[in-house]
C-alpha cells in the first residue's frame, strides 16, 4: 500500500527532523509578521533556476490565492515550516499575503449617543 504525503502514520510523510532543519536552514521560528492559517498567499513572480524546491512549489501552488493551511497540506510539511518558507518569499517580494479581515474595531462602531438619539426619535413616531 502506498502512502499519501501529509497523512500521519502512512508511508510517504516527509517530516524527518533532519530534512526539516535543512529546509529552513536551521531556523525554527517564522518571521515577526507571522501568517495566520487562513492568510491567502499569491505568487507575484515565477520560479527561477536555483531556487529551493519548496519555494518553487509554493510559487506554483499560489498562482491563485491559496491559504497557508492549504499550502502546508499540499507540501506535506508542518505549518510552522511553511510559515518560515513563506517569510523568505515575502521578504524577496515573490509573494503577497492577504490577511483576513476581522470584525470592525470599537473605533469604527457608531457613537452610542447617536444610537440613543435615533432610538428616541423612533419611539416618538
C-alpha positions as YAML, in Angstrom:
chain: A
units: angstrom
residues:
- id: 1
  name: UNK
  ca: [0.00, 0.00, 0.00]
- id: 2
  name: UNK
  ca: [1.45, 3.35, -0.97]
- id: 3
  name: UNK
  ca: [1.08, 6.23, 1.42]
- id: 4
  name: UNK
  ca: [-0.16, 9.68, 0.74]
- id: 5
  name: UNK
  ca: [2.04, 12.64, 1.64]
- id: 6
  name: UNK
  ca: [0.69, 14.55, 4.58]
- id: 7
  name: UNK
  ca: [-1.26, 11.66, 6.11]
- id: 8
  name: UNK
  ca: [0.21, 10.74, 9.51]
- id: 9
  name: UNK
  ca: [1.06, 7.11, 10.04]
- id: 10
  name: UNK
  ca: [1.29, 6.27, 6.37]
- id: 11
  name: UNK
  ca: [4.47, 5.90, 4.32]
- id: 12
  name: UNK
  ca: [5.31, 8.99, 2.30]
- id: 13
  name: UNK
  ca: [5.06, 11.59, 5.05]
- id: 14
  name: UNK
  ca: [8.16, 13.75, 4.83]
- id: 15
  name: UNK
  ca: [8.66, 15.15, 8.33]
- id: 16
  name: UNK
  ca: [12.12, 13.84, 9.11]
- id: 17
  name: UNK
  ca: [13.65, 16.34, 11.59]
- id: 18
  name: UNK
  ca: [16.94, 16.47, 9.70]
- id: 19
  name: UNK
  ca: [15.18, 17.32, 6.45]
- id: 20
  name: UNK
  ca: [13.01, 19.98, 8.11]
- id: 21
  name: UNK
  ca: [16.12, 21.53, 9.65]
- id: 22
  name: UNK
  ca: [17.72, 21.65, 6.19]
- id: 23
  name: UNK
  ca: [14.61, 23.08, 4.51]
- id: 24
  name: UNK
  ca: [14.50, 26.02, 6.95]
- id: 25
  name: UNK
  ca: [18.30, 26.43, 7.10]
- id: 26
  name: UNK
  ca: [18.16, 25.86, 10.85]
- id: 27
  name: UNK
  ca: [15.50, 28.45, 11.63]
- id: 28
  name: UNK
  ca: [12.75, 27.39, 13.99]
- id: 29
  name: UNK
  ca: [10.51, 30.46, 14.10]
- id: 30
  name: UNK
  ca: [8.61, 32.28, 11.39]
- id: 31
  name: UNK
  ca: [9.34, 35.97, 10.86]
- id: 32
  name: UNK
  ca: [7.68, 38.55, 13.11]
- id: 33
  name: UNK
  ca: [4.93, 39.14, 10.56]
- id: 34
  name: UNK
  ca: [3.72, 35.59, 11.11]
- id: 35
  name: UNK
  ca: [0.96, 34.35, 8.88]
- id: 36
  name: UNK
  ca: [-2.46, 33.13, 10.03]
- id: 37
  name: UNK
  ca: [-3.66, 29.73, 8.89]
- id: 38
  name: UNK
  ca: [-6.21, 31.44, 6.66]
- id: 39
  name: UNK
  ca: [-3.91, 34.13, 5.24]
- id: 40
  name: UNK
  ca: [-4.16, 33.99, 1.46]
- id: 41
  name: UNK
  ca: [-0.87, 33.81, -0.41]
- id: 42
  name: UNK
  ca: [-0.50, 34.90, -4.05]
- id: 43
  name: UNK
  ca: [2.59, 34.45, -6.24]
- id: 44
  name: UNK
  ca: [3.98, 37.67, -7.68]
- id: 45
  name: UNK
  ca: [6.80, 36.08, -9.69]
- id: 46
  name: UNK
  ca: [7.57, 32.87, -11.49]
- id: 47
  name: UNK
  ca: [10.15, 30.48, -10.01]
- id: 48
  name: UNK
  ca: [13.72, 30.97, -11.19]
- id: 49
  name: UNK
  ca: [16.54, 28.49, -11.65]
- id: 50
  name: UNK
  ca: [18.41, 27.68, -8.46]
- id: 51
  name: UNK
  ca: [15.51, 28.29, -6.09]
- id: 52
  name: UNK
  ca: [14.86, 25.89, -3.25]
- id: 53
  name: UNK
  ca: [12.38, 23.24, -4.43]
- id: 54
  name: UNK
  ca: [9.86, 24.06, -1.68]
- id: 55
  name: UNK
  ca: [9.89, 27.72, -2.70]
- id: 56
  name: UNK
  ca: [9.28, 26.73, -6.31]
- id: 57
  name: UNK
  ca: [6.36, 24.53, -5.30]
- id: 58
  name: UNK
  ca: [4.82, 27.33, -3.21]
- id: 59
  name: UNK
  ca: [5.06, 29.78, -6.12]
- id: 60
  name: UNK
  ca: [3.39, 27.22, -8.40]
- id: 61
  name: UNK
  ca: [0.62, 26.48, -5.89]
- id: 62
  name: UNK
  ca: [-0.11, 30.14, -5.26]
- id: 63
  name: UNK
  ca: [-0.80, 31.30, -8.79]
- id: 64
  name: UNK
  ca: [-4.31, 31.71, -7.44]
- id: 65
  name: UNK
  ca: [-4.93, 32.79, -3.81]
- id: 66
  name: UNK
  ca: [-4.18, 29.85, -1.51]
- id: 67
  name: UNK
  ca: [-4.48, 29.67, 2.28]
- id: 68
  name: UNK
  ca: [-1.40, 28.90, 4.36]
- id: 69
  name: UNK
  ca: [-3.02, 25.75, 5.72]
- id: 70
  name: UNK
  ca: [-3.69, 24.51, 2.17]
- id: 71
  name: UNK
  ca: [-0.07, 25.08, 1.20]
- id: 72
  name: UNK
  ca: [1.09, 23.07, 4.21]
- id: 73
  name: UNK
  ca: [-1.25, 20.24, 3.27]
- id: 74
  name: UNK
  ca: [-0.11, 20.21, -0.36]
- id: 75
  name: UNK
  ca: [3.57, 20.22, 0.62]
- id: 76
  name: UNK
  ca: [3.01, 17.67, 3.41]
- id: 77
  name: UNK
  ca: [5.00, 19.92, 5.74]
- id: 78
  name: UNK
  ca: [4.15, 21.29, 9.19]
- id: 79
  name: UNK
  ca: [2.51, 24.72, 9.12]
- id: 80
  name: UNK
  ca: [5.37, 26.18, 11.17]
- id: 81
  name: UNK
  ca: [7.87, 25.17, 8.47]
- id: 82
  name: UNK
  ca: [5.66, 26.55, 5.70]
- id: 83
  name: UNK
  ca: [5.41, 29.89, 7.55]
- id: 84
  name: UNK
  ca: [9.21, 30.13, 7.60]
- id: 85
  name: UNK
  ca: [9.36, 29.42, 3.85]
- id: 86
  name: UNK
  ca: [6.63, 31.96, 3.17]
- id: 87
  name: UNK
  ca: [8.59, 34.53, 5.17]
- id: 88
  name: UNK
  ca: [11.54, 34.00, 2.83]
- id: 89
  name: UNK
  ca: [9.35, 34.56, -0.22]
- id: 90
  name: UNK
  ca: [7.64, 37.60, 1.28]
- id: 91
  name: UNK
  ca: [10.97, 39.25, 2.10]
- id: 92
  name: UNK
  ca: [12.08, 38.86, -1.53]
- id: 93
  name: UNK
  ca: [8.70, 40.16, -2.82]
- id: 94
  name: UNK
  ca: [7.93, 36.90, -4.64]
- id: 95
  name: UNK
  ca: [4.55, 36.59, -2.88]
- id: 96
  name: UNK
  ca: [1.95, 38.83, -1.31]
- id: 97
  name: UNK
  ca: [-0.05, 37.94, 1.77]
- id: 98
  name: UNK
  ca: [-3.69, 38.90, 2.12]
- id: 99
  name: UNK
  ca: [-4.61, 38.75, 5.77]
- id: 100
  name: UNK
  ca: [-8.24, 38.05, 6.70]
- id: 101
  name: UNK
  ca: [-10.43, 40.96, 7.62]
- id: 102
  name: UNK
  ca: [-11.58, 41.00, 11.19]
- id: 103
  name: UNK
  ca: [-14.76, 42.35, 12.76]
- id: 104
  name: UNK
  ca: [-14.96, 46.13, 12.99]
- id: 105
  name: UNK
  ca: [-12.93, 47.63, 15.78]
- id: 106
  name: UNK
  ca: [-14.55, 49.64, 18.55]
- id: 107
  name: UNK
  ca: [-13.35, 52.87, 16.92]
- id: 108
  name: UNK
  ca: [-15.38, 52.07, 13.80]
- id: 109
  name: UNK
  ca: [-18.65, 51.37, 15.62]
- id: 110
  name: UNK
  ca: [-21.37, 54.04, 15.67]
- id: 111
  name: UNK
  ca: [-21.31, 56.52, 18.54]
- id: 112
  name: UNK
  ca: [-23.53, 55.41, 21.46]
- id: 113
  name: UNK
  ca: [-25.11, 58.88, 21.86]
- id: 114
  name: UNK
  ca: [-26.11, 58.90, 18.20]
- id: 115
  name: UNK
  ca: [-27.73, 55.48, 18.58]
- id: 116
  name: UNK
  ca: [-29.68, 56.68, 21.64]
- id: 117
  name: UNK
  ca: [-30.93, 59.73, 19.73]
- id: 118
  name: UNK
  ca: [-32.07, 57.51, 16.86]
- id: 119
  name: UNK
  ca: [-33.87, 55.21, 19.31]
- id: 120
  name: UNK
  ca: [-35.67, 58.15, 20.99]
- id: 121
  name: UNK
  ca: [-36.65, 59.54, 17.57]
- id: 122
  name: UNK
  ca: [-38.12, 56.17, 16.55]
- id: 123
  name: UNK
  ca: [-40.03, 55.87, 19.82]
- id: 124
  name: UNK
  ca: [-41.65, 59.28, 19.22]
- id: 125
  name: UNK
  ca: [-43.03, 58.18, 15.86]
...
